[in-house]
Amino acid sequence: MKLGLRNWLLAVAGVAAMAALVTLVLYFIGLEMLAARDARDALGPEMHDRLMAGEVDPEAIQTLDEIYLFYLSYWFMALGFLIAFVVAAIIGWLGANPLLRHVTGLSNTAANVRDGNLAARVPTYRSTASEIERFSRDFNMLIARVERAERESRESAAALAHELRTPLTVINGRLQGMLDGVFPSDRSGLELLQRQVELLNRLVEDLRFLTLFEAGRMAFHTRLLALDDLIREILIAYPDIPAALTPLQVQGDPERLTQAIVALIDNARRHAGGAERVELVQEGGEAVLRVLDHGPGISEADAERIFDRFFRIEGSAADGSGLGLSVVRAVVRGHGGTVHVAGRPGGGSVFEIRLAAHDPAISTKSP
């Protein structure tokens, strides 16, 4: 059973006090035995036994008093308390040593982290106070989270540099070619430049959205809306995608939900051979939106990372900002919903968004 820090210290103090008391009792018992031995030697066995039997001999009694007073002198008393103190100190040190070692480990680990060593962890010690063990575990989790955040930051910076370099290289190369007369300055060349500028703008806007969302500064302007009507408006631009939509209402930001749904459809078009169909159904108290694609499916390992920034499945097309699915997750989380992806038995993948469905029995008007 784990002891709390308070109970641990109380137990150590109690054991130390008990050990000191037992030591004193044994010490005085020992003195009594030594005094009795010296009295028997000084008086002789016969006289000692007569005194023990109740006979009075003033000279023998005086001898006994001198012997016992000698063993009860100040020095013997001081020595007894000193021995008891040493025993209590040893017991206290043995009881507190695991705590001290654990606290020292925490201190050393904190110093390493302060110096930039995020690989440092608090060592595992034998059982100590539950609060210190819990603090050590939480401290290690905190360091691991900081280490992961720093690693993701470095990876994101490298991925961002790569994403920016591609359109900038195209723009720079095309402009240089136009200036050198290698490429004509016609409409098709300008349209290519415009597409690359739009890609850069979308990348910057997605980064801005994710940064504000993670900082808790992204405002969602929600209202009661018909999610099926919103999806129909989006699918006007995608007439080849069939849909099966159940009329459902949700509390949401139409602009951000449109952004997320379009991102899912564009992801299917770019990386999975297009969207097979879009479904909206009600399951319990949730509105469930599914986008099914024609792709090769997705593994469980990739499904766990596909919503991370700049993550791409090996072998997939490299166009796009690499942030679309991260934006989808942020939008859905901002609405209190969930999003995940899974492979389908017949091939392809299904992206599923779950939002709280509006209960028409509950009035949305203020009292």
Stockholm file with secondary structure:
# STOCKHOLM 1.0

chainA/1-367         MKLGLRNWLLAVAGVAAMAALVTLVLYFIGLEMLAARDARDALGPEMHDRLMAGEVDPEAIQTLDEIYLFYLSYWFMALGFLIAFVVAAIIGWLGANPLLRHVTGLSNTAANVRDGNLAARVPTYRSTASEIERFSRDFNMLIARVERAERESRESAAALAHELRTPLTVINGRLQGMLDGVFPSDRSGLELLQRQVELLNRLVEDLRFLTLFEAGRMAFHTRLLALDDLIREILIAYPDIPAALTPLQVQGDPERLTQAIVALIDNARRHAGGAERVELVQEGGEAVLRVLDHGPGISEADAERIFDRFFRIEGSAADGSGLGLSVVRAVVRGHGGTVHVAGRPGGGSVFEIRLAAHDPAISTKSP
#=GR chainA/1-367 SS CCCCHHHHHHHHHHHHHHHHHHHHHHHHHHHHHHHHHHHHHHHHHHHHHHHHTTCCCHHHHHHHHHHHHHHTSHHHHHHHHHHHHHHHHHHHHHHHHHHHHHHHHHHHHHHHHHTTCTTCCCCCCSSCCHHHHHHHHHHHHHHHHHHHHHHHHHHHHHHHHHHHHHHHHHHHHHHHHHHHTSSCCSHHHHHHHHHHHHHHHHHHHHHHHHHHHHTTCCCCCCEEEEHHHHHHHHHTTCTTSCEEECCCEEEECHHHHHHHHHHHHHHHHHHSSSEEEEEEEEETTEEEEEEEECSCCCCHHHHHHTTSTTCCCTTSCCCSCSCHHHHHHHHHHHTTCEEEEEECTTSSEEEEEEEEBCCTTSCCSCC
#=GC SS_cons         CCCCHHHHHHHHHHHHHHHHHHHHHHHHHHHHHHHHHHHHHHHHHHHHHHHHTTCCCHHHHHHHHHHHHHHTSHHHHHHHHHHHHHHHHHHHHHHHHHHHHHHHHHHHHHHHHHTTCTTCCCCCCSSCCHHHHHHHHHHHHHHHHHHHHHHHHHHHHHHHHHHHHHHHHHHHHHHHHHHHTSSCCSHHHHHHHHHHHHHHHHHHHHHHHHHHHHTTCCCCCCEEEEHHHHHHHHHTTCTTSCEEECCCEEEECHHHHHHHHHHHHHHHHHHSSSEEEEEEEEETTEEEEEEEECSCCCCHHHHHHTTSTTCCCTTSCCCSCSCHHHHHHHHHHHTTCEEEEEECTTSSEEEEEEEEBCCTTSCCSCC
//
